[in-house]
Amino acid sequence: MRIPLGWLREHVDVPAAATAEDVAATLVRVGLEEEALHGAEVRGPLVVGRVLDLADEPQSNGKTIRWCQVDVGDSEPRGIVCGAHNFTVGDLVVVSLPGAVLAGGFEITARRTYGHVSDGMICSAKELDVGDEAGGIIVLSEWGLAGQPGDDAVPLLGLDERVVEVNVTPDRGYALSVRGVAREYAHGARLDVAAVFRDPADVAVPAARGGGHPVVLADGAPIYGVPGCDRFVARVVRGVDPQAPTPYWLRRRLVEAGMRPISLAVDVTNYVMLAVGQPLHAYDLSALDEAITVRRARTGERLRTLDDIDRVLDLEDLLITEGPRGERVIGLAGVMGGASTEVSRATRDVLVEAAHFDPVAVARTARRHRLYSEASRRFERGVDPALPPVAAELVVRLLVAHGGGTADPQVTDVDARLPVERVRMPADLPSRLVGVDYPDARVRELLEQVGCTVETDAGWLLVTPPSWRPDLLQGADLVEEVARLDGYAAIPSVLPNAPPGRGLTAAQRAHRSVSRALAEAGLIEVLTYPFVGPERDDELALPDDDPRRRAVRLANPLSDEQPRLRTSLLSTLVDAVRRNLGRGASDVAVFEVGSVVRPDAAPAAAPVLGVDRRPAAEELAALDAAVPHQPWRVAGVITGLREPSGWWGPGRRADAGDAIDAARLVADTLHVAVQVAADREHPPWHPGRCAALRLADGTLVGHAGELRPKVTNALELPARTVAFEVDLDVLVDAAPAAVQARPVSPYPLAKEDVALVVPADVPAADVHRALVAGGGGLVEDVRLFDVYAGEQVPPGHRSLAFALRMRAPDRTLTTAEASAVRDAAVAEAARRCGAVLRGA
């Protein structure tokens, strides 16, 4: 809301020395945040000039310029070139002399143009930012202004006016007016509102009487139980001069407030709206033949609004219509009028509408049609229902005074308002909520400053809010007013004692370590939304009885297509992969650390607790029991090249081993030993390329491997995409509290390689574990480096070649000792896995 300081001073006592910055600071104290300060853009000499002579000079470019002699109060007239033609000899105009700076930073200098030295500029409304270009050069007599050559034109045109723009929050609709801001200024300046505030709505209003334009409120089935319109005032002014100009002072105030002058009837309604906050609408009375009816829209109705758009109406739209049954739609109530009854340059008889509409109805209509107006902006924030007769009277007076019309004595005022409900509040509530000791007398004084009527009743306050404050509905609202008017600065800042931090928990440190390790391994961490649709289970090829199909469904999901909480990280992580692939990435390796929701087969129902007391321990326990299990997981998906191509070679595509290595990296980071074994049936992984990771006691940790072709096709992922998912909670619980570092032996390694022939169905991991166990404490590392199946091994068997690395902590192993360790390891592999030393 933009408030010209001169207009503000008419309605509240603002010190003469107060600047726009001072006024803005005062308003900030009561919650009206400063948006900007405007005005005073014209600097330097701007004077009144009289045109003494002019000569029209056609130019080669087709234009005709005027070479003018203008008296600006100097001893000699000035020669000025002008391209406009809406003035003549003897007219008083506005002249900017060399050295002046106009709106937008345009500097005026004496310069040679069209064969003359133009010693200044004759100004238009556009150049001074006091109107649009349509009016051309400002001729003072046409603007209702007077002066003498040489007079300072800045105060004459009000160009020295400063404007304060404030941000009005949705609960302060009354502040979208000079009336409301003037009252707030008095509050911010700690002044007595009754003594310093001059209410622009304090005018005598003629009583309603029969014979006025008929109005019917026919919202017989109000939506949500609230009538769309509870008051409608109609006034008629006849014989308005359609050519009557809007007085300059009124036009100037509209421009300063950010509105465009249009015509007298429209400008007057906008001016009154800005003054008191009541939106109004002017109809061409000659276009109205029947009674005005306010009702909801009917099926199939349409309306061409003032912006010349044909709109299809919704059944919830509140309409202004005409006719015995409202057959003809003439406006969207509180939003915008219709084109068929628009006031035009030929309008002589005007019907003025001032009504009070339901904020919700107006807000929904505006949003439904994407049609936001100054009227809807005010109505949806709440307008004073006592204002319609006052605002209509102010419009009538201005039309009569400046348009030469005559007001009909009949006044239509259909009033169906309900009485304002009193708010019952404990007198000590402000002190208890704010933490400041407010005496009862101070609370009452501040609420009366707001405009409330306050009565007392045995420690309670019975407060009747003023009609312009529909936001005061409960005790907390009144407490806010007490704190605001007494001053937020008076509320002490009491900071809580910060207890010494205990650092991260073991689980938090584990999660961060896992994320860091995977990121250092080349995977990128992502965060996905935990919502999925039911079709994702089918895309992942989960069996019908799989517990992962049992998911929690949200009562109010962000999207109806994704109403369920994920039961695995892979179900949402694949969307991130698909999105990256769709944007041109071909090699993707991402991971996520997050929680999943795994409800029990028969989840407990959560009790509904009241707010009248603190819940008992057993009630809180019942709530906890109803919360489904939410374990933390880490999952990753890798597709494309795992090792990029370059001058060193063609690169390597990701395979199941990369997913298994990533899963083992998670366990290794937490210093937890896991066993890897083949898992033939665990969708969405491939039956032959899936590994299960388990603890030594058999507890399942997770799975890793290649996704099934059926799954990659359904999810639109590349073939041979690999993935892993690990239960972090299981690993964290199994992680040792402390890790004992192994001493580093200064003695050299002993190296032995063995090739073992085993049945083809024996996992290499089993052979690996057997070699480690058989080698005892001297085996430092065992690594599989070759797998062979061919003519040199028996059918149904394969050869596994392992590199054994051995080292003693206190000596260099002899050849005999190294051979003995190797033989013991091979013997254990033979005992456990039926391994035979190849070539033996």
Secondary structure as GFF3:
##gff-version 3
##sequence-region A 1 840
A	DSSP	beta_strand	2	4	.	.	.	ID=ss1
A	DSSP	alpha_helix	5	9	.	.	.	ID=ss2
A	DSSP	alpha_helix	20	28	.	.	.	ID=ss3
A	DSSP	beta_strand	33	39	.	.	.	ID=ss4
A	DSSP	beta_strand	46	58	.	.	.	ID=ss5
A	DSSP	beta_strand	64	71	.	.	.	ID=ss6
A	DSSP	beta_strand	78	82	.	.	.	ID=ss7
A	DSSP	beta_strand	92	96	.	.	.	ID=ss8
A	DSSP	beta_strand	101	102	.	.	.	ID=ss9
A	DSSP	beta_strand	106	107	.	.	.	ID=ss10
A	DSSP	beta_strand	111	113	.	.	.	ID=ss11
A	DSSP	beta_strand	116	118	.	.	.	ID=ss12
A	DSSP	beta_strand	121	122	.	.	.	ID=ss13
A	DSSP	three_ten_helix	133	135	.	.	.	ID=ss14
A	DSSP	three_ten_helix	140	143	.	.	.	ID=ss15
A	DSSP	alpha_helix	153	157	.	.	.	ID=ss16
A	DSSP	beta_strand	162	167	.	.	.	ID=ss17
A	DSSP	three_ten_helix	173	175	.	.	.	ID=ss18
A	DSSP	alpha_helix	178	188	.	.	.	ID=ss19
A	DSSP	alpha_helix	193	196	.	.	.	ID=ss20
A	DSSP	beta_strand	215	217	.	.	.	ID=ss21
A	DSSP	three_ten_helix	223	225	.	.	.	ID=ss22
A	DSSP	beta_strand	229	238	.	.	.	ID=ss23
A	DSSP	alpha_helix	248	256	.	.	.	ID=ss24
A	DSSP	alpha_helix	264	276	.	.	.	ID=ss25
A	DSSP	beta_strand	281	284	.	.	.	ID=ss26
A	DSSP	three_ten_helix	285	287	.	.	.	ID=ss27
A	DSSP	beta_strand	292	296	.	.	.	ID=ss28
A	DSSP	beta_strand	302	304	.	.	.	ID=ss29
A	DSSP	beta_strand	310	312	.	.	.	ID=ss30
A	DSSP	beta_strand	318	322	.	.	.	ID=ss31
A	DSSP	beta_strand	328	332	.	.	.	ID=ss32
A	DSSP	beta_strand	336	337	.	.	.	ID=ss33
A	DSSP	three_ten_helix	339	341	.	.	.	ID=ss34
A	DSSP	beta_strand	350	357	.	.	.	ID=ss35
A	DSSP	alpha_helix	359	368	.	.	.	ID=ss36
A	DSSP	alpha_helix	374	379	.	.	.	ID=ss37
A	DSSP	alpha_helix	388	403	.	.	.	ID=ss38
A	DSSP	beta_strand	406	407	.	.	.	ID=ss39
A	DSSP	beta_strand	412	415	.	.	.	ID=ss40
A	DSSP	beta_strand	423	426	.	.	.	ID=ss41
A	DSSP	alpha_helix	429	434	.	.	.	ID=ss42
A	DSSP	alpha_helix	440	450	.	.	.	ID=ss43
A	DSSP	beta_strand	453	457	.	.	.	ID=ss44
A	DSSP	beta_strand	460	464	.	.	.	ID=ss45
A	DSSP	alpha_helix	475	486	.	.	.	ID=ss46
A	DSSP	three_ten_helix	488	490	.	.	.	ID=ss47
A	DSSP	alpha_helix	506	520	.	.	.	ID=ss48
A	DSSP	beta_strand	524	525	.	.	.	ID=ss49
A	DSSP	beta_strand	531	532	.	.	.	ID=ss50
A	DSSP	alpha_helix	535	539	.	.	.	ID=ss51
A	DSSP	three_ten_helix	547	549	.	.	.	ID=ss52
A	DSSP	beta_strand	564	565	.	.	.	ID=ss53
A	DSSP	alpha_helix	570	582	.	.	.	ID=ss54
A	DSSP	beta_strand	588	595	.	.	.	ID=ss55
A	DSSP	alpha_helix	617	626	.	.	.	ID=ss56
A	DSSP	beta_strand	632	639	.	.	.	ID=ss57
A	DSSP	beta_strand	641	643	.	.	.	ID=ss58
A	DSSP	beta_strand	652	653	.	.	.	ID=ss59
A	DSSP	alpha_helix	656	669	.	.	.	ID=ss60
A	DSSP	beta_strand	675	678	.	.	.	ID=ss61
A	DSSP	beta_strand	685	694	.	.	.	ID=ss62
A	DSSP	beta_strand	700	707	.	.	.	ID=ss63
A	DSSP	alpha_helix	709	715	.	.	.	ID=ss64
A	DSSP	beta_strand	722	727	.	.	.	ID=ss65
A	DSSP	alpha_helix	728	734	.	.	.	ID=ss66
A	DSSP	beta_strand	750	759	.	.	.	ID=ss67
A	DSSP	alpha_helix	764	775	.	.	.	ID=ss68
A	DSSP	three_ten_helix	776	778	.	.	.	ID=ss69
A	DSSP	beta_strand	779	788	.	.	.	ID=ss70
A	DSSP	beta_strand	797	806	.	.	.	ID=ss71
A	DSSP	alpha_helix	815	833	.	.	.	ID=ss72
A	DSSP	beta_strand	836	837	.	.	.	ID=ss73
###
